[in-house]
Amino acid sequence: MSSQKETISWIKLQSTFLPLKNPISDAKVLTGRQKPMTEIAILFCEVETTEGHRGLGFSYSKRAGGPGQFAHAKEIAPALLGEDPNDIAKAWDKLCWAGASVGRTGLAAQAIGAFDVALWDLKAKRAGLSLAKLLGAQRDSVRCYNTSGGFLHTPLEELLVNTDISREKGIGGIKLKVGQPNWALDIERVSKVRAHLGDAFPLMVDANQQWDRPTAMRMGRIFEQFNLIWIEEPLDCYDAAGHAALAAQLDTPIATGEMLTSVLEHWDFIRQSGADFLMPDGPRVGGITPFMKVATLAEFAGLQIAPHFSMELHIHLAAAMQREPWVEHFEWLEPLFNERLEVKDGRMIVPTRPGLGVSLSDNVAAWTRETAEFGKRA
């Protein structure tokens, strides 16, 4: 056994663009703020040590931002060479300070997220444990809900078919997109889906920040009749006070947080009671290290957690939380990986493979536009 300290010796970055089968539209498209989404930019990071241990991490961007994440990651990557891979918090801080002049949130944090996830994956693999077990798992399955079948570009009849498909797969909840300029269409869709599912089946809605405060209150009161698990992003993602007012006055829980990109931004919502369900996104907030800080703060404040997107990562983080979260079932990223997550009886099964339990599929090479390598292979 070598007495020399194991260090990070090689890093590979890839800028990969995942094509979506159909253009995706939510309320931000119908209100004219964005165009339909046709692809997702993925920032992959592979890290290898002097002892040959390897880890895989990723971050992502929808619509703009992918090339910017890759560019920032290239600039800060050399700061990790020669570092001890065990010291993940130290590595996060070093990467943050390497690019400190552009801030500690947004694109800069998202770029760091790919490195952070890779180091956690490496650590779990080296220990022969799943990431969930390394973090201290509380459960071996987590309740899950589907979002991908409920977007606004989907006609109502197809929406009902999608809910049946999700239930047949064993998914435990359904989320619908709302926030259209014509409120009546939102009410009709939610009403029809609730009747189709029955009164007890878990149902959520997501307005994607497209209401103002009066509209959100009116719609929230109308939606009380549908027994929703939550109303998601009814207001601008930074309006903590507005979300807090809704949470205080409506019986239906309020959910938000997916667009926040730092622990501090989440803390603003937590301290103002701006959500009943906080929805941190691991890659967006800067990786597993800051995500777990957010989860701990939320736990002490009595908030529930429902991580946004990236189920391949979030299933592990959800398994380690004291209060059981909801995991969002999005199959969009599946073509990137060789493995598949299992769903049964309304719950997503936590993988037992070491680390994240995923490996890159052959599709990734075909969809990769840029790569960059630093250091030398072991």
C-alpha positions as CSV (number, residue, x, y, z in Angstrom):
1,M,0.0,0.0,0.0
2,S,1.4,3.4,-1.0
3,S,2.3,5.8,1.7
4,Q,1.9,8.8,-0.6
5,K,-1.2,10.8,-0.1
6,E,-3.9,10.3,-2.7
7,T,-4.7,13.4,-4.6
8,I,-6.7,14.5,-7.6
9,S,-4.6,14.0,-10.7
10,W,-7.0,14.3,-13.7
11,I,-10.2,16.1,-14.5
12,K,-12.3,15.9,-17.7
13,L,-15.1,18.3,-18.6
14,Q,-17.7,17.7,-21.3
15,S,-20.3,20.1,-22.6
16,T,-23.1,17.9,-23.8
17,F,-26.5,18.9,-25.4
18,L,-29.3,16.5,-24.8
19,P,-32.0,16.8,-27.5
20,L,-35.6,16.5,-26.3
21,K,-38.1,14.5,-28.4
22,N,-40.7,17.2,-28.4
23,P,-40.5,21.0,-27.8
24,I,-41.5,21.7,-24.1
25,S,-43.8,24.6,-23.1
26,D,-44.8,25.8,-19.7
27,A,-46.4,29.0,-18.6
28,K,-43.2,31.0,-19.3
29,V,-43.7,30.2,-23.0
30,L,-47.4,31.0,-23.1
31,T,-46.8,34.4,-21.5
32,G,-44.1,35.1,-24.1
33,R,-41.1,35.2,-21.7
34,Q,-39.4,32.1,-23.2
35,K,-39.3,30.0,-26.3
36,P,-40.2,26.2,-26.2
37,M,-37.3,24.2,-24.9
38,T,-35.7,21.7,-27.4
39,E,-32.5,20.6,-25.5
40,I,-30.8,20.6,-22.2
41,A,-27.1,21.5,-21.8
42,I,-25.3,19.1,-19.5
43,L,-21.9,19.8,-17.9
44,F,-20.2,16.5,-17.0
45,C,-17.2,16.3,-14.8
46,E,-15.0,13.2,-14.3
47,V,-12.4,13.2,-11.6
48,E,-9.6,10.7,-11.1
49,T,-7.1,10.3,-8.3
50,T,-3.5,9.2,-8.2
51,E,-4.8,5.8,-6.9
52,G,-7.1,5.4,-9.9
53,H,-10.4,6.1,-8.1
54,R,-12.9,8.0,-10.3
55,G,-16.1,10.0,-9.8
56,L,-18.7,11.3,-12.1
57,G,-20.7,14.5,-11.6
58,F,-23.0,16.8,-13.6
59,S,-24.8,20.1,-13.7
60,Y,-27.2,21.4,-16.3
61,S,-28.8,24.4,-17.9
62,K,-32.2,24.7,-19.6
63,R,-32.1,27.1,-22.6
64,A,-29.2,29.5,-22.2
65,G,-26.2,29.1,-19.9
66,G,-24.7,25.7,-20.9
67,P,-21.6,27.1,-22.7
68,G,-21.1,29.6,-19.9
69,Q,-21.1,26.9,-17.3
70,F,-18.5,25.0,-19.3
71,A,-16.3,28.0,-19.8
72,H,-16.4,28.8,-16.0
73,A,-15.7,25.2,-15.1
74,K,-12.6,25.2,-17.5
75,E,-11.2,28.3,-15.7
76,I,-11.5,26.9,-12.2
77,A,-10.8,23.2,-12.8
78,P,-7.0,23.5,-12.4
79,A,-7.5,24.6,-8.8
80,L,-8.5,21.0,-7.8
81,L,-5.4,19.3,-9.2
82,G,-3.2,18.0,-6.3
83,E,-6.0,18.4,-3.7
84,D,-7.1,15.6,-1.4
85,P,-10.4,14.2,-2.8
86,N,-11.7,13.5,0.7
87,D,-11.8,17.2,1.6
88,I,-14.9,18.0,-0.4
89,A,-15.9,21.1,1.6
90,K,-12.4,22.5,1.2
91,A,-12.6,21.8,-2.5
92,W,-15.9,23.6,-2.9
93,D,-14.5,26.7,-1.2
94,K,-11.3,26.6,-3.3
95,L,-13.4,26.4,-6.5
96,C,-15.6,29.2,-5.3
97,W,-12.7,31.5,-4.5
98,A,-11.0,30.7,-7.8
99,G,-14.0,32.4,-9.5
100,A,-15.0,34.7,-6.7
101,S,-15.1,37.9,-8.8
102,V,-18.2,36.6,-10.6
103,G,-20.0,35.7,-7.4
104,R,-21.1,32.7,-5.4
105,T,-24.5,32.1,-7.0
106,G,-26.0,31.5,-10.4
107,L,-23.8,30.2,-13.2
108,A,-20.7,30.1,-11.0
109,A,-22.3,27.9,-8.4
110,Q,-23.8,25.6,-11.0
111,A,-20.4,25.0,-12.5
112,I,-19.0,24.1,-9.1
113,G,-21.9,21.7,-8.7
114,A,-20.5,19.3,-11.3
115,F,-17.2,19.0,-9.5
116,D,-18.9,18.6,-6.1
117,V,-21.1,15.8,-7.2
118,A,-18.1,14.1,-8.9
119,L,-16.2,14.2,-5.6
120,W,-19.1,12.7,-3.6
121,D,-19.6,10.0,-6.2
122,L,-15.9,9.2,-6.0
123,K,-15.9,9.1,-2.2
124,A,-18.9,6.7,-2.1
125,K,-17.5,4.4,-4.8
126,R,-14.2,4.2,-3.0
127,A,-16.1,3.2,0.2
128,G,-18.1,0.6,-1.8
129,L,-21.4,2.4,-0.8
130,S,-24.2,4.0,-2.6
131,L,-24.3,7.8,-2.2
132,A,-27.4,7.4,0.0
133,K,-25.6,5.0,2.3
134,L,-22.5,7.2,2.5
135,L,-24.7,10.2,3.5
136,G,-26.6,8.0,6.1
137,A,-29.8,6.7,4.5
138,Q,-33.1,6.9,6.4
139,R,-35.0,4.7,3.9
140,D,-34.6,2.5,0.8
141,S,-37.4,4.1,-1.2
142,V,-38.9,7.5,-1.6
143,R,-42.4,8.7,-2.7
144,C,-42.3,10.2,-6.2
145,Y,-44.4,12.2,-8.6
146,N,-44.4,12.7,-12.3
147,T,-44.0,16.2,-14.0
148,S,-43.0,15.4,-17.6
149,G,-46.5,14.3,-18.7
150,G,-48.3,17.5,-17.4
151,F,-46.8,20.3,-19.5
152,L,-49.0,22.9,-21.1
153,H,-48.2,21.9,-24.7
154,T,-50.0,18.7,-23.9
155,P,-53.7,18.5,-25.0
156,L,-56.1,17.7,-22.2
157,E,-57.0,14.3,-23.5
158,E,-53.4,13.3,-23.9
159,L,-52.8,14.7,-20.4
160,L,-55.4,12.2,-19.0
161,V,-53.6,9.4,-20.9
162,N,-50.3,10.5,-19.4
163,T,-51.7,10.3,-15.9
164,D,-52.8,6.7,-16.5
165,I,-49.3,5.8,-17.9
166,S,-47.6,7.3,-14.8
167,R,-49.9,5.4,-12.4
168,E,-49.4,2.1,-14.3
169,K,-45.6,2.6,-14.0
170,G,-46.1,2.9,-10.2
171,I,-45.5,6.6,-9.8
172,G,-47.2,8.0,-6.8
173,G,-48.3,11.5,-7.8
174,I,-49.0,13.8,-10.7
175,K,-48.0,17.5,-11.2
176,L,-49.7,19.7,-13.8
177,K,-48.4,22.9,-15.2
178,V,-50.6,26.0,-14.8
179,G,-50.1,29.8,-15.1
180,Q,-51.7,30.3,-18.6
181,P,-52.9,33.8,-19.5
182,N,-56.5,32.4,-19.5
183,W,-57.1,31.3,-16.0
184,A,-60.2,29.3,-17.0
185,L,-58.1,26.9,-19.0
186,D,-56.0,26.2,-15.9
187,I,-59.1,25.5,-13.8
188,E,-60.6,23.2,-16.4
189,R,-57.4,21.2,-16.7
190,V,-56.9,20.8,-13.0
191,S,-60.6,20.0,-12.5
192,K,-60.7,17.3,-15.2
193,V,-57.5,15.7,-14.0
194,R,-58.7,15.7,-10.4
195,A,-61.9,14.0,-11.4
196,H,-59.9,11.5,-13.5
197,L,-57.5,10.6,-10.7
198,G,-60.1,10.6,-7.9
199,D,-60.1,12.7,-4.7
200,A,-57.3,11.0,-2.9
201,F,-54.5,10.6,-5.5
202,P,-51.6,13.1,-4.9
203,L,-51.9,16.0,-7.3
204,M,-49.7,19.1,-7.5
205,V,-49.7,22.2,-9.8
206,D,-46.8,24.5,-10.9
207,A,-47.3,28.0,-12.2
208,N,-43.6,28.6,-13.0
209,Q,-43.6,32.2,-11.5
210,Q,-46.3,33.5,-13.9
211,W,-48.8,35.0,-11.4
212,D,-48.7,38.4,-9.6
213,R,-49.7,38.5,-6.0
214,P,-53.5,39.1,-6.4
215,T,-53.8,36.4,-9.1
216,A,-51.9,33.9,-7.0
217,M,-54.2,34.5,-4.1
218,R,-57.3,34.2,-6.3
219,M,-56.1,31.0,-8.0
220,G,-55.0,29.6,-4.7
221,R,-58.4,30.0,-3.2
222,I,-60.1,28.5,-6.3
223,F,-57.6,25.5,-6.2
224,E,-58.4,24.8,-2.5
225,Q,-61.3,22.6,-3.7
226,F,-58.9,20.2,-5.5
227,N,-57.0,18.9,-2.4
228,L,-53.6,19.7,-3.9
229,I,-50.3,18.5,-2.3
230,W,-48.9,22.0,-3.2
231,I,-49.0,25.0,-5.5
232,E,-45.5,25.5,-6.9
233,E,-43.8,28.8,-7.9
234,P,-47.0,30.9,-7.8
235,L,-44.9,34.1,-7.8
236,D,-41.5,35.4,-8.9
237,C,-38.9,33.0,-7.5
238,Y,-37.2,35.8,-5.4
239,D,-40.5,37.1,-3.8
240,A,-40.1,35.5,-0.4
241,A,-42.5,37.9,1.3
242,G,-45.2,37.2,-1.3
243,H,-44.8,33.4,-1.0
244,A,-45.0,33.8,2.8
245,A,-48.3,35.6,2.6
246,L,-49.7,32.8,0.4
247,A,-48.4,30.1,2.8
248,A,-50.0,31.9,5.7
249,Q,-53.4,32.4,4.2
250,L,-54.0,29.3,2.1
251,D,-54.7,25.8,3.3
252,T,-52.9,24.4,0.2
253,P,-49.1,24.2,0.9
254,I,-46.8,26.5,-1.1
255,A,-43.7,25.1,-2.8
256,T,-40.8,27.0,-4.3
257,G,-37.0,27.2,-4.5
258,E,-35.9,25.4,-7.7
259,M,-34.4,28.6,-9.2
260,L,-32.4,29.6,-6.1
261,T,-28.6,29.1,-6.5
262,S,-27.1,29.5,-3.0
263,V,-27.7,28.5,0.6
264,L,-28.2,32.2,1.4
265,E,-31.1,32.6,-1.1
266,H,-32.8,29.5,0.4
267,W,-32.2,30.9,3.9
268,D,-34.1,34.1,2.9
269,F,-37.2,31.9,2.2
270,I,-36.7,29.7,5.3
271,R,-36.4,32.6,7.7
272,Q,-39.5,34.4,6.2
273,S,-41.6,31.1,6.2
274,G,-41.8,31.6,2.4
275,A,-42.6,28.0,1.6
276,D,-44.2,24.9,3.1
277,F,-42.2,22.8,0.7
278,L,-38.7,24.0,-0.2
279,M,-37.4,22.7,-3.6
280,P,-33.6,22.9,-3.8
281,D,-31.9,21.7,-6.9
282,G,-28.6,20.0,-6.2
283,P,-26.7,21.0,-9.4
284,R,-28.2,24.5,-9.4
285,V,-27.4,25.3,-5.7
286,G,-23.8,24.2,-6.3
287,G,-23.8,20.4,-5.6
288,I,-24.4,18.1,-2.7
289,T,-22.3,20.1,-0.2
290,P,-24.6,23.2,-0.2
291,F,-27.7,21.2,-0.8
292,M,-27.3,19.3,2.5
293,K,-26.9,22.7,4.3
294,V,-30.2,23.8,2.8
295,A,-31.9,20.6,3.8
296,T,-30.6,20.9,7.4
297,L,-31.8,24.5,7.7
298,A,-35.2,23.5,6.3
299,E,-35.5,20.6,8.7
300,F,-34.9,22.8,11.7
301,A,-37.5,25.3,10.4
302,G,-40.1,22.6,10.0
303,L,-40.3,22.8,6.2
304,Q,-40.7,19.8,3.9
305,I,-38.3,19.2,1.0
306,A,-39.1,18.2,-2.6
307,P,-35.9,18.4,-4.7
308,H,-36.3,19.7,-8.2
309,F,-35.4,17.6,-11.3
310,S,-32.3,15.4,-11.6
311,M,-33.9,12.3,-10.0
312,E,-30.7,10.3,-10.6
313,L,-29.0,12.5,-8.0
314,H,-31.9,13.5,-5.8
315,I,-33.1,10.0,-5.0
316,H,-29.9,9.6,-2.9
317,L,-30.2,12.9,-1.1
318,A,-33.9,12.3,-0.4
319,A,-33.1,8.9,1.1
320,A,-30.8,10.6,3.6
321,M,-33.4,13.2,4.9
322,Q,-35.1,12.7,8.3
323,R,-38.5,13.9,7.1
324,E,-39.5,12.0,3.9
325,P,-39.4,14.2,0.8
326,W,-41.0,13.8,-2.6
327,V,-38.7,13.1,-5.6
328,E,-39.6,14.5,-9.0
329,H,-39.8,11.8,-11.7
330,F,-38.4,13.3,-14.9
331,E,-37.2,10.7,-17.5
332,W,-35.6,13.4,-19.7
333,L,-32.0,12.6,-18.5
334,E,-32.3,8.8,-18.9
335,P,-30.7,8.7,-22.4
336,L,-27.5,10.0,-20.8
337,F,-27.1,7.0,-18.6
338,N,-26.9,3.2,-19.0
339,E,-28.9,2.5,-15.8
340,R,-32.6,3.1,-14.9
341,L,-34.3,3.9,-11.7
342,E,-37.0,1.6,-10.5
343,V,-40.4,2.8,-9.4
344,K,-42.9,0.6,-7.6
345,D,-46.1,1.2,-5.6
346,G,-45.8,5.0,-5.7
347,R,-42.2,5.0,-4.7
348,M,-38.7,5.3,-6.3
349,I,-36.3,2.6,-5.2
350,V,-32.9,3.9,-4.0
351,P,-30.1,2.3,-6.1
352,T,-27.6,0.1,-4.2
353,R,-24.8,0.4,-6.8
354,P,-21.7,2.3,-5.5
355,G,-21.8,6.1,-5.8
356,L,-24.6,7.6,-7.8
357,G,-24.9,4.3,-9.5
358,V,-24.9,5.7,-13.0
359,S,-22.5,5.5,-16.0
360,L,-22.5,7.5,-19.2
361,S,-24.2,5.9,-22.2
362,D,-22.8,5.9,-25.8
363,N,-25.2,8.8,-26.6
364,V,-23.1,11.2,-24.6
365,A,-20.2,11.1,-27.0
366,A,-22.5,11.9,-29.9
367,W,-24.1,14.8,-28.2
368,T,-20.9,16.3,-26.8
369,R,-19.7,19.5,-28.4
370,E,-16.7,20.4,-26.3
371,T,-14.3,18.7,-24.0
372,A,-11.4,19.8,-21.8
373,E,-8.9,17.8,-19.8
374,F,-6.5,18.8,-17.0
375,G,-3.7,16.9,-15.4
376,K,-2.7,13.3,-16.2
377,R,-4.4,9.9,-15.9
378,A,-3.3,7.6,-13.2
